[in-house]
Amino acid sequence: MKIGAGNFLIQVFGYFLVFLVGTLVGRLICLHFVIPHPKSTQRAFLSQFNCCQERPVWYGEIPLLGYLLLRGKCQACGRSISLLHPLSELMGGLYFLLSLYFFGLHLKLIPVLIFGSSLIAIFFIDLRERRVPNRIVFPLYLVGVIFIALAYPERWMELMISSAVAGGLFLILALLVPGGMGMGDVKLAATMGIYLGYSVFPGLMIAFVTAALTGLFLILTRKKTRKDYIPFAPHLVLGAIISLFWGTQIMSAYKGLF
């Protein structure tokens, strides 16, 4: 019994460390991709306090907890810290935690973490700037191609077909409905196919459904009109993450209906 309890505590501690690493990666993404600060005010690589030159209190740098303890404000100058900081930290921590749970300590975990970290960056960048940056999506696609060639040569055809179909579908939509679907969404959909294979299709369906529901809610609450732009990449990111972990189960459940 003592050995079992000890193993359980070690496992819990391991998951906690992975969650902590994920929150730090989320902070890094937010600081250097989503809300980059001027070089003149950047003092620390992972510090969320780049609004002034004052030295922050140590507990303010604790992921998630620091934001809560300081009530979302810099203790030196009183400026508000963007809510995107704790949100990106939380997303990073949860994604790393789920990745370890579903994939375990295996080499295939590396591209999974790269994929998710890039998706988190794209999620917030598209929300803020309405774009999917090539400097993220192109290297992400290349890493995916190299990884499947080395680790899953037997799935090469499935993954390439999924990428081509997903990207091609979105390209057609972008051409048929100018302004409705951006080229960034096209490239992101193709990249999702490389990592998800046939599971990309439940992910795309989830993206369309959640985008429609979000748009309907914003229109009904009069926060948006039918002519207003609503970022679509965040919905693709949501669909990709859900399909990465539960895509096979979703496809099996769908097939079971027929």
N, C-alpha and C positions, 0 to 999 in steps of 0.2 A: 504493500500500500504506500509506503514511504517513497519507493522508487517512482510509482505512478504519479504521486502528488508532485514530486520533484520535477518530473518530465513535463507535467502540466504547467508548473510555474515557469520553467524554462521556455516553453512554447508561448505562453502569454507574454513573457518579457521580450521574446523575439518578435512577436507581432507588434508590440508597443514600439520597439526600435524601428521597425519597418514603417510604421505609421509616422513616427517622428521624422524619419528621413523623407517621407513623402511630403510632410508639411514644409520642410526646408526647401525641397525641390519646388513646391508650389510657390513659396516666397520668392525663390530665385526667378521663376518664370514671371511673376508679377513685377518684380523690380527691373528686370533687364529685357523684357519683351512687351509687357502690357502697359506699365506705367514707368518708362525709363526716366530717370531724373537727370538734370543737367550735370555735366561732369564737375562743375564748380562746387556742387553741393554733395556729391557722392563721396562719403567717407569710408563706408564699409561695404564689402561685397554682398553681405546678406542682411544688412540693416534696413529696416523699414523707416527709420528716422533719417531722411535725407532732406528734410524741409528747412533745417537750420544747421548751424555749426556747433550747437551745444551738445555735450556728451549725454546720451540717454541713460536712464536708470537701467540697471541690468535686467530686471524682471520684465521690462518693456519689450525685450527682444525674444522672450519665450513665445514660440509659435502658438497662435490662437489665444492662449491665456494672457499674453502681454496686451493684446488689443482690448480684452475685457477689463483687465486691471486698470488700464489707463483710460477706459471709457471712450476709446476711439480717438484720443487726442494726444498730440505730442506734449509731454510734460514741461518742455522748455518754452516753446513759443505758442502753445495753445492751438495750433492748427489741427484741423481734423485729418485723421489718417483714413485714406480711402477704404471703404468696405470691401473693395476688391482684394485687399491684402488677406484678411482672414478667410474670405471665400475661396481664394486660390489655394491657401494653405490647407483648408478643410478638404477641398476636392483632391489635392495631391495626396494627403494622408489616407483618405478613404480609397482612392484608386490603388495606391501601393498595397494597402491592406488586402483588398479584394484580389489583386494580382497574385500575391503570395498565397492566398487561400486556394485559388483555383489552379494555379500553375506550379506552386511549390518552388523550392530552391533548385532551379534547373536553368540551363543556358538559354532556353527559350523564353525565360522570364525577362531577359535583357531587352529584346525588341518589343516585348509587351510594355515594358516601362517606358521605353523611348516613344512608342506609339501614344500611350496615354498622356505623357508629359507634353507632347506636341499638341495633342487634342485640347488639353487644358489651356495652353497658350492661345490656340486658334479660337477657342470658345470666348475668351475675354477680349481678344483683339477685335474680333468681328462685332462684338457688342459695342465696343467703344469707337472703333474706326470704320466699321462696315467694310472690311476687307479680310481676305485670307492671304497672308504674306507668302510670297514664293520662297523666301529664305527659310521657311519652315517646311512647307509642303513638298518642295522638290527634294531636299535631302531625306525627308521622311519616306518618300516613295522609293528613292534609291536604296535606302537601308532595307526596306521591305523586300525589294527585288533580290538584293544580295543574300539576305537571310534565307528566303525560301529556296534559293539555288543551292545553298550550303546545307540547310537543315531539313528541308522538305522537298527534295527533288521529285518525289512521287506525286506531290500536290501542285506541281508547277502549272499544269494545264488548267486545273480548277481555279487557282488564284489569278492567273493571267486572264482567263475568260471572265471571271467575276469583276476584275478591274476594268476590262474593256467594256463590258455590258453596262456597269454602273456609270462609268465616265461617259460612255456614248449616250445613254439615256438622258443624263443631265445636259450634255451638249445639245441634244435635240431640243430639250425644253428651253435652254438658253437662247437658241436660234429662233424658236417659234414664238417665245414670249420675251422680247427684249426688255431688260430692266427687271424682269421677274426672277431670273436666276443668273447669278454672276459666274464668271469663268473661274473664280476661286472655289465656288461650290462644285463645279465640274471637276477640278483637279482634286479636291478633297474626296469626292465620291469615288474617283478612280483609285486614290490611295487607300481608302477604306477597303476596297475590293482586294487589294494586295494582301492586307493583313487578316481580313475576315473570311475570304473565300465566299462560298455560297451563303454564309451567314450575313453577308452585307445586305441582302435583300430584305430580311426582317428589319435591319437597321434603317434602311431607306424608308420603309413603310412607317416605322416609328417616327422618323423625322417629319414626314408629311403630315401624319396625324397630329403630333404635338404642335407643329407649326400652325396648322389649321385651327386647333383649339385655342392657341395663344392669340392668333389674329382675331378670332371671333370674340374672345374675352376683351381684348383691347378696344375693339370696335364698339361692343356693347357698353363698355364703361366710358366710352368717348375719349379715350386716351390716344387713339389712333383713328384714322379714316381709311377707307379702302384704297386710297391713293398713296398712303404713307408706306415707307419702306420698313420692312421687318426683317432683321438679319436671319438668314436661314442656316448658316454654319453652326450656330449653337445647337440647333435641333439635330443636325447631322452628327455632331459630337455626342449628344445624348444617345442617339440611336446606335452609334458605333460602340459606345461603352456597354450598353445593355446587350448588344449582340455579341460582343466579345466574350462576355461571361455567361450569357443565357441564350445565345442565338440558336444553338443546337436543340435545346429544349423547346424553344418557340417553334422551330421548324417541325419538330416531331409532333407537337401539339396540333399544329395546323394540318399536318398530314392525317392525323387521327380523326379529323372532322369528316374525312371523305372515305 
